[in-house]
Amino acid sequence: MTTTITKKDLIDRIADQTGTKRVVVKRIVQGFLDEIIKELGRGNRLEFRDFGVFECKVRAARIAQNPKTLERVKVPEKRTVKFKIGRMMKQELVDEKSTPSPNMGGPQRGS
């Protein structure tokens, strides 16, 4: 069973673990997310070693078909974001024996 973790949940967790005020953590997290959005908007690739890579891709224009009416419809080209999973995240998701570490849920380097 999966649980949805919100940005607020992460902010609360980080604030508790670091002893930093939630307002400060929220500003930092939001600033980080805003920078990711800006860079992807500029078409840049973002690489977070061991976590993964975000990059913009362009989906070509195509002709689709409405399944209800069978009418052909032009679908314009579209920019989208692709995420390629990094080594540590892949290991965490694949390793059935893994147990989340108490600090951020992922495996630690050098362990």
C-alpha positions as a LaTeX table, in Angstrom:
\begin{tabular}{lrrr}
\hline
Residue & $x$ (\AA) & $y$ (\AA) & $z$ (\AA) \\
\hline
Met1 & 0.00 & 0.00 & 0.00 \\
Thr2 & 1.38 & 3.41 & $-0.91$ \\
Thr3 & 1.09 & 6.65 & 0.99 \\
Thr4 & 1.10 & 10.12 & $-0.50$ \\
Ile5 & 3.79 & 12.32 & 1.03 \\
Thr6 & 3.22 & 16.03 & 0.48 \\
Lys7 & 5.70 & 18.88 & 0.34 \\
Lys8 & 4.46 & 19.93 & 3.78 \\
Asp9 & 5.22 & 16.45 & 5.14 \\
Leu10 & 8.77 & 16.65 & 3.82 \\
Ile11 & 9.24 & 20.16 & 5.18 \\
Asp12 & 8.02 & 19.04 & 8.61 \\
Arg13 & 10.34 & 16.02 & 8.54 \\
Ile14 & 13.39 & 18.06 & 7.52 \\
Ala15 & 12.62 & 20.76 & 10.11 \\
Asp16 & 12.33 & 18.14 & 12.86 \\
Gln17 & 15.53 & 16.34 & 11.81 \\
Thr18 & 17.61 & 19.50 & 11.52 \\
Gly19 & 16.11 & 21.58 & 14.30 \\
Thr20 & 15.47 & 24.36 & 11.77 \\
Lys21 & 12.30 & 26.46 & 11.79 \\
Arg22 & 9.66 & 25.22 & 9.35 \\
Val23 & 9.40 & 28.67 & 7.74 \\
Val24 & 13.11 & 28.56 & 6.86 \\
Val25 & 12.94 & 24.98 & 5.54 \\
Lys26 & 9.84 & 25.84 & 3.51 \\
Arg27 & 11.60 & 28.83 & 1.91 \\
Ile28 & 14.63 & 26.68 & 1.03 \\
Val29 & 12.58 & 23.78 & $-0.36$ \\
Gln30 & 10.36 & 26.11 & $-2.39$ \\
Gly31 & 13.42 & 27.96 & $-3.70$ \\
Phe32 & 14.96 & 24.65 & $-4.75$ \\
Leu33 & 11.78 & 23.58 & $-6.56$ \\
Asp34 & 11.45 & 27.02 & $-8.23$ \\
Glu35 & 15.01 & 26.73 & $-9.56$ \\
Ile36 & 14.30 & 23.27 & $-10.97$ \\
Ile37 & 11.21 & 24.62 & $-12.75$ \\
Lys38 & 13.16 & 27.61 & $-14.15$ \\
Glu39 & 15.98 & 25.45 & $-15.46$ \\
Leu40 & 13.64 & 22.93 & $-17.06$ \\
Gly41 & 11.69 & 25.84 & $-18.57$ \\
Arg42 & 14.94 & 27.00 & $-20.19$ \\
Gly43 & 15.40 & 23.51 & $-21.63$ \\
Asn44 & 18.32 & 22.64 & $-19.36$ \\
Arg45 & 19.13 & 19.18 & $-18.05$ \\
Leu46 & 19.38 & 18.76 & $-14.26$ \\
Glu47 & 21.52 & 15.99 & $-12.83$ \\
Phe48 & 21.42 & 15.04 & $-9.18$ \\
Arg49 & 24.08 & 12.38 & $-8.79$ \\
Asp50 & 22.69 & 9.05 & $-7.49$ \\
Phe51 & 19.15 & 10.52 & $-7.36$ \\
Gly52 & 18.39 & 10.98 & $-11.05$ \\
Val53 & 18.28 & 13.26 & $-14.07$ \\
Phe54 & 15.49 & 15.58 & $-15.19$ \\
Glu55 & 15.45 & 16.66 & $-18.83$ \\
Cys56 & 13.04 & 18.30 & $-21.24$ \\
Lys57 & 11.85 & 16.31 & $-24.20$ \\
Val58 & 9.72 & 17.42 & $-27.12$ \\
Arg59 & 6.93 & 15.10 & $-28.22$ \\
Ala60 & 6.43 & 15.38 & $-31.95$ \\
Ala61 & 3.11 & 16.53 & $-33.39$ \\
Arg62 & 0.92 & 13.61 & $-34.43$ \\
Ile63 & $-2.50$ & 12.58 & $-35.62$ \\
Ala64 & $-4.62$ & 10.83 & $-33.00$ \\
Gln65 & $-8.07$ & 9.33 & $-33.13$ \\
Asn66 & $-11.00$ & 10.05 & $-30.84$ \\
Pro67 & $-12.01$ & 6.53 & $-29.69$ \\
Lys68 & $-15.66$ & 7.50 & $-29.31$ \\
Thr69 & $-16.25$ & 9.25 & $-32.66$ \\
Leu70 & $-13.26$ & 7.79 & $-34.57$ \\
Glu71 & $-12.57$ & 11.33 & $-35.75$ \\
Arg72 & $-8.94$ & 12.11 & $-36.54$ \\
Val73 & $-7.48$ & 14.90 & $-34.40$ \\
Lys74 & $-4.24$ & 16.82 & $-34.79$ \\
Val75 & $-2.19$ & 16.78 & $-31.59$ \\
Pro76 & 0.40 & 19.58 & $-31.52$ \\
Glu77 & 4.00 & 19.10 & $-30.44$ \\
Lys78 & 4.40 & 19.22 & $-26.69$ \\
Arg79 & 7.26 & 19.78 & $-24.24$ \\
Thr80 & 7.42 & 17.35 & $-21.36$ \\
Val81 & 9.85 & 16.39 & $-18.60$ \\
Lys82 & 11.55 & 13.02 & $-18.48$ \\
Phe83 & 13.08 & 11.64 & $-15.29$ \\
Lys84 & 15.75 & 8.97 & $-15.37$ \\
Ile85 & 16.23 & 7.26 & $-12.03$ \\
Gly86 & 19.66 & 7.38 & $-10.40$ \\
Arg87 & 21.75 & 4.56 & $-8.98$ \\
Met88 & 20.92 & 4.98 & $-5.28$ \\
Met89 & 17.19 & 5.43 & $-5.89$ \\
Lys90 & 17.14 & 2.40 & $-8.18$ \\
Gln91 & 18.95 & 0.38 & $-5.53$ \\
Glu92 & 16.46 & 1.49 & $-2.86$ \\
Leu93 & 13.46 & 0.62 & $-5.03$ \\
Val94 & 14.80 & $-2.73$ & $-6.21$ \\
Asp95 & 16.40 & $-3.98$ & $-3.00$ \\
Glu96 & 13.59 & $-5.80$ & $-1.20$ \\
Lys97 & 15.73 & $-6.18$ & 1.94 \\
Ser98 & 16.49 & $-2.46$ & 2.23 \\
Thr99 & 15.35 & $-0.61$ & 5.28 \\
Pro100 & 15.05 & 3.17 & 5.18 \\
Ser101 & 17.68 & 5.02 & 7.17 \\
Pro102 & 16.36 & 7.26 & 9.94 \\
Asn103 & 17.65 & 10.49 & 8.39 \\
Met104 & 16.13 & 10.72 & 4.89 \\
Gly105 & 14.89 & 7.28 & 3.94 \\
Gly106 & 17.75 & 6.31 & 1.64 \\
Pro107 & 20.92 & 4.29 & 1.83 \\
Gln108 & 24.03 & 6.03 & 3.13 \\
Arg109 & 27.29 & 6.37 & 1.21 \\
Gly110 & 30.10 & 4.20 & 2.38 \\
Ser111 & 27.87 & 1.74 & 4.22 \\
\hline
\end{tabular}
